Amino acid sequence: MARSGCTVDGMTQNFDVVVVGGGAAGLSAALMLGRSRRSVLVLDAGEPRNAPAAGVHGLLGHEGTPPGELLRKGRAEVEQYGAVVRPARARAAVRDDAGFALTLDDATTVHARRIVLATGVVDQLPAVDGLAGRWGRDVLHCPYCHGWEVRDKKIVVLATGPMAVHQGLLFHQLSDDVTIVLHQQPPLGDEQAEEMAAIGVRVVEGEVARVVVEDDAVTGLALASGEVVAAEAIVVGSRPVARPDLLADLGLQTHDLPNDMGTAVAADAMGVTAVPGVWAAGNLTDPYAQVGASAARTPEPPGSPDIWVSSRCATASASPSRTGATRSRRARGNGSRSTSRRSAAAARSGTSRTGSGSRRSCASTGCDLLRERGITLPRCGRLPA
Ligand SMILES: Cc1cc2nc3c(=O)[nH]c(=O)nc-3n(C[C@H](O)[C@H](O)[C@H](O)COP(=O)(O)OP(=O)(O)OC[C@H]3O[C@@H](n4cnc5c(N)ncnc54)[C@H](O)[C@@H]3O)c2cc1C
């Protein structure tokens, strides 16, 4: 059971952490937080990025598992540690005395001391008739996700930028029948044209008008000239854009990736963002991370000191003399509820909040250890500078 969080009208409304987004990244964060006895709510709008795909590939131990099944399993794993997973969209977030108040799409409000944003990205596709409807099926972007499934097929790369040549090279490893259609891109330079010719990748100039589909399968790309380039699979580089949900409310900004390759929210390797109390994980911070990397790129407790030690810091700050007693009780395996209540009360009173209040030396062993290991605690306003 989580040690903090309180019950209002039979439904827990106050949490240590609200994770917004229940994809691979959000559930993985919730798993570690739940196992660390944080009270956790996962809010999930149910639109994971890879939903159109038949299976998740390249994920050891889960090869080919349908995306929905993987997440169902993840939710069950998270719930066994007391985390609550709620199918709901977070519409708004504001700071309040205890941390944050989030308004959901059913107009209810939940409170969180900390937020993990794992809302993912939206894939922007070129405005080509019929393309979006086949996305994740026979319109593909990633050789590692679906390349094997289209091996030896007629693969046509619909160029959307300079990476089209790279896609040609990668998919050439999977099929001898690869064509790049330049669409609105300029002709290849001499060196690239030679490279494509040398490996037998055909390059076609001309703007694409629409995707040709027969019997629920792609059969070609129709060009504005009327020519149809035969295809059994179309490769296109999407432009993944950070989902805007809550970003403005929380004061977070996105940055552009190089070569117009999308946008992301900046966070360090621990998920720490520029906004105190807010962590970010998964594709939101790295749009090109696959499922395994997205799940790994989460604010794990040992690497996110504020989430991990914040209640201990709160206890230390509120009443330093009690900290030793708290530690020895826990060392005896007797973590008491009153300690949790004091921690939660300290947190609610703002003693663990960031950047405010007096700076006092924190007596927490956990904090000292982290400091010794060179890990700074940028979000803990109670620690010495
Ligand atoms: C077509 C396709 C196929 C792919 N296939 C593979 C593959 O085979 N193998 C692989 O490793 N990777 C694959 N990927 C990449 C994979 O989709 C991502 O790595 C992964 O989804 C990232 O996980 P995430 O948790 O960061 O984001 P997501 O999985 O996108 O999850 C974000 C979640 O947050 C929710 N959300 C957003 N806003 C809110 C809000 N305001 N309130 C509540 N919830 C919200 C969304 O509804 C969604 O459920 C594929 C990608 C695509 C596009």
The ligand as a Tripos MOL2 file, in Angstrom:
@<TRIPOS>MOLECULE
LIG
   53    58     1     0     0
SMALL
NO_CHARGES

@<TRIPOS>ATOM
      1 C1          2.8240    3.3120  -35.9900 C.3       1 LIG1
      2 C2          3.8670    3.1320  -34.9270 C.ar      1 LIG1
      3 C3          4.3400    1.8690  -34.6360 C.ar      1 LIG1
      4 C4          5.3120    1.6810  -33.6610 C.ar      1 LIG1
      5 N1          5.7800    0.4330  -33.4460 N.ar      1 LIG1
      6 C5          6.7480    0.2570  -32.5200 C.ar      1 LIG1
      7 C6          7.3110   -1.0350  -32.3350 C.ar      1 LIG1
      8 O1          6.9440   -2.0130  -32.9990 O.2       1 LIG1
      9 N2          8.2730   -1.1720  -31.3830 N.ar      1 LIG1
     10 C7          8.7160   -0.1130  -30.6490 C.ar      1 LIG1
     11 O2          9.5690   -0.3130  -29.7890 O.2       1 LIG1
     12 N3          8.1990    1.1250  -30.8260 N.ar      1 LIG1
     13 C8          7.2250    1.3300  -31.7380 C.ar      1 LIG1
     14 N4          6.7190    2.5860  -31.9230 N.ar      1 LIG1
     15 C9          7.1470    3.6920  -31.0390 C.3       1 LIG1
     16 C10         6.2280    3.6890  -29.7900 C.3       1 LIG1
     17 O3          4.9210    3.9960  -30.1990 O.3       1 LIG1
     18 C11         6.7050    4.7130  -28.7600 C.3       1 LIG1
     19 O4          8.0430    4.4310  -28.4200 O.3       1 LIG1
     20 C12         5.8780    4.6500  -27.4760 C.3       1 LIG1
     21 O5          4.5000    4.6920  -27.7670 O.3       1 LIG1
     22 C13         6.2360    5.8260  -26.5870 C.3       1 LIG1
     23 O6          5.5790    5.6480  -25.3470 O.3       1 LIG1
     24 P1          5.0580    6.9060  -24.5020 P.3       1 LIG1
     25 O7          4.4990    6.3360  -23.2610 O.co2     1 LIG1
     26 O8          6.0990    7.9390  -24.4190 O.co2     1 LIG1
     27 O9          3.8840    7.5610  -25.3770 O.3       1 LIG1
     28 P2          2.4890    6.9110  -25.8300 P.3       1 LIG1
     29 O10         2.6010    5.4530  -26.0180 O.co2     1 LIG1
     30 O11         2.0410    7.7050  -27.0150 O.co2     1 LIG1
     31 O12         1.5210    7.1560  -24.5940 O.3       1 LIG1
     32 C14         1.0880    8.4460  -24.2390 C.3       1 LIG1
     33 C15        -0.2500    8.2780  -23.5580 C.3       1 LIG1
     34 O13        -0.6070    9.5130  -22.9260 O.3       1 LIG1
     35 C16        -1.9810    9.7280  -23.1350 C.3       1 LIG1
     36 N5         -2.2680   11.1560  -22.9770 N.ar      1 LIG1
     37 C17        -1.8680   12.1760  -23.7670 C.ar      1 LIG1
     38 N6         -2.3330   13.3430  -23.2760 N.ar      1 LIG1
     39 C18        -3.0320   13.0390  -22.1570 C.ar      1 LIG1
     40 C19        -3.7550   13.8080  -21.2090 C.ar      1 LIG1
     41 N7         -3.8420   15.1290  -21.3170 N.pl3     1 LIG1
     42 N8         -4.3640   13.1720  -20.1870 N.ar      1 LIG1
     43 C20        -4.2720   11.8220  -20.0450 C.ar      1 LIG1
     44 N9         -3.6010   11.0340  -20.9270 N.ar      1 LIG1
     45 C21        -2.9880   11.6450  -21.9690 C.ar      1 LIG1
     46 C22        -2.2230    9.2240  -24.5450 C.3       1 LIG1
     47 O14        -3.5950    9.0070  -24.7610 O.3       1 LIG1
     48 C23        -1.3790    7.9530  -24.5290 C.3       1 LIG1
     49 O15        -2.1320    6.8500  -24.0710 O.3       1 LIG1
     50 C24         5.7900    2.7990  -32.9370 C.ar      1 LIG1
     51 C25         5.3200    4.0890  -33.2470 C.ar      1 LIG1
     52 C26         4.3770    4.2550  -34.2220 C.ar      1 LIG1
     53 C27         3.8950    5.6370  -34.5630 C.3       1 LIG1
@<TRIPOS>BOND
     1     1     2 1
     2     2     3 ar
     3     2    52 ar
     4     3     4 ar
     5     4     5 ar
     6     4    50 ar
     7     5     6 ar
     8     6     7 ar
     9     6    13 1
    10     7     8 2
    11     7     9 ar
    12     9    10 ar
    13    10    11 2
    14    10    12 ar
    15    12    13 ar
    16    13    14 ar
    17    14    15 1
    18    14    50 ar
    19    15    16 1
    20    16    17 1
    21    16    18 1
    22    18    19 1
    23    18    20 1
    24    20    21 1
    25    20    22 1
    26    22    23 1
    27    23    24 1
    28    24    25 2
    29    24    26 1
    30    24    27 1
    31    27    28 1
    32    28    29 2
    33    28    30 1
    34    28    31 1
    35    31    32 1
    36    32    33 1
    37    33    34 1
    38    33    48 1
    39    34    35 1
    40    35    36 1
    41    35    46 1
    42    36    37 ar
    43    36    45 ar
    44    37    38 ar
    45    38    39 ar
    46    39    40 ar
    47    39    45 ar
    48    40    41 1
    49    40    42 ar
    50    42    43 ar
    51    43    44 ar
    52    44    45 ar
    53    46    47 1
    54    46    48 1
    55    48    49 1
    56    50    51 ar
    57    51    52 ar
    58    52    53 1
@<TRIPOS>SUBSTRUCTURE
     1 LIG1         1 GROUP 0 **** ****
